[in-house]
């Protein structure tokens, strides 16, 4: 199914966004589309828009703490044109573009308390199916967190028990996609040192090495 910013397939989420638009009329507060290169070999899958992040700006991982680490890392490894996701007015930086990379979420709408229900993850999975189908041969998917990892497996009709989530893990999937796992780059994970910048960079180093090996093959 083609993604639409007017999607209301999940009543709880749609009604919550209606409320958010009332209390924050200047917020985007709609289902958030993917951002990046349509022909990318790297697809990054997060959990869901944050209240004052993508839900405000309309761009994945833009406006909240998680985006600072993600976009600075993408810039460091050549996937982003700039490291700063915001402009001076605290809106999505119009000068920032992604190269060979696209970012999306397992759930496209802001969930109450940042916690989507399992049924909502399943409902939104059809959009992730479409994202994965569009990937070129030899593509890489980076799942940020266990829910994103499970959403990718569901979209590919794979069994969760066969592909355990673990930070830094790499899974060779039957369709040729390489799935990499990382803890989510949330404020909580980074402040508690569950995920350090070095750990995050190590995952991207492995991804870049893999993509370069594909180029040389």
N, C-alpha and C positions, 0 to 999 in steps of 0.2 A: 504494500500500500504506500502511496506517495504521501510524504509528510506534509502537514498543513499547520500553520500557526493558529488556525481556528479550531483545532481538534478539541473535542469535548467527550472523548470516549471514556474517560474516567471521571464520573460525576463528582467524587470527593475533591479531586484536584481542580476540576473546572470551577466548582463552586468556591473553592478556596481562592483561586485566582480572581474571581469576581470580587471577593471581599478585599483582596490586596489592591485591586485597581481603585476601590473606593477610598482606602486609607492612604494609598501612595499613588495619586493620579499621574505623577511624572515617571513612574516605573514602567518598564516594558510589560511585565506581568502577563505574558502569553507563553504558549509552548515555544521553546527555544530551538531554533534550527541549528544544524551543524555549521561549523566554521572551518574554512581552509580550502585546500587544493582538491578540486573535484576528481583529479586523476592520481591522488596521493597513494603512495605505497605504505604509508604509516597511518593507521587509524587509531586514535586515542579515545578510549571509552571511559567516561567518568560515571558518577552516580546520578546526580540530578542538579538542576540549577540551585544556587544559594539565594537566600532572600535578598541580600544586598549585593549579590554578585551578578550572575547571568540573568536572574529575574529582574534586576534593575536595568542592566545595560543591553540585554538581548543577545549577548555573545557568550559562549561557554567559557567558564573559568575567568571571567573578566569582571573585576570589581571587588573580589574577595581575596582573602589571604592565600588561598590555594593557587590562584592564578599567578601570583608573583613568582613562586617557585617554578611553576610549569612553564610560563612564557620565558623567563630568564634562562631556563634550561634548554628550551627549544631554540632560543637565539644562540646559546653557547654551542649547540651541536649543528647549527646551520639550517634548522627547520623554520625559523622565524626571521623576518627582516629586522625586527626590533625586539628589545627585551622588555619594554614597558607596555603593558596591555591597555593602559589608560592614557588619555590626553590631559592637558592642563585643567580642563573643566570636569575631570573625573568621569568622563564618558569613555566608551570604547574607542581606542586609538585608531583613527581612520587610516593612518599611515602603515599600520602593522599588517603584514600579510604572511601567510604560511607557504612554505615550499616543500612539496612532497609529503605533506602532513595535513590531516583533517582531524578535528576534535568534535566529539558528540557525547551524549549521555545515555545511560540505560533508560532513564526516565526524563522526558523532555519538559515536564512541568514542575514548578516548585511544590514540594510536598510539605504539609504541615510538620513543623519541628524537624525538617530535613529528613524525614523518615517515610519513604514510600512503602505502601503495603505490597505484599507479594503479588496480589492480583493486578496491581498497577504496573509492576515491572513486567508481568506477563503481557498485559494489554499493549504496552508501549513497545514490546519486543518486535512487533511487525516492522517498525521503522528501522530497527537495528538490522533486521534481516535484509532490508533493501540496501543499507549501507554496506554490509558485508558482500552482497552479491556484486556490487559495483567495483570492488577492489580488483586491482590487476593481479596477474599471476605472480606468486612470490611475495605477496604483501605481508606486512607485519601488523598485528593488533596489540596494543598495549592496554591492558585492563588495570584501571586504578581502583583497587579494592576488590573484595570478594564478590560483592553484588554485581559489579560490572563484569567480573570474570564469569560468574554464573549466567549472566544475561547473554554473553557472547556464546557460551556453550549451548544455551537454549536456542538461540537464533540459528545455530548450525545443526541443531537436532542431535547434539552429542550428550553423552551421559556424564553427569557431574562427577561420579565416583571414579571415572577414568582419567580425570584431569584435576588434580588437587591444586587449590590455590595456595601459593606461598611466595613471599616477596623474593624477586630475583629469579623465579622459576621460568623456564622456557618450555613450551609445549608444541610439538609438531602435530598439526591437525591434519585429518585425512584429506582435506581439500587443498593442501599445500600452504595454507596460511600458518604463519608462526605466531603463536600467542605468548606474549610476555606478561608477567605479573609484577605489579608494584603495589605497596601500600599506597593508599590515597594521600595526596599531598595536602591534606587538610591542616588547619592551624593546630588542632589537637595532636595529630600524629607527629608534626614537626616539633612542637613545643615539648612534648614528652620524649622526644628523641627516638620514638618508634621508627620514624623515618628521618634520616639526616640528608643534607644536601649531597654528601658524598655517596650515600646509598642510592639516591635518586639518579645521580649522574652515572653511577655504575650501570644501571639498567639501560640508560640511553647509550652508553658506550657499547654495550653488547648489541643493541639494536643497530647502531650505525655500522658496526663491524659486520653484522649479518647482511645488511643491505649492500655494503661495499663488496662483500664476497659474491653476492648475486650479480653485481655489475661486472665482476671479473670472470664469471663462469661462462 
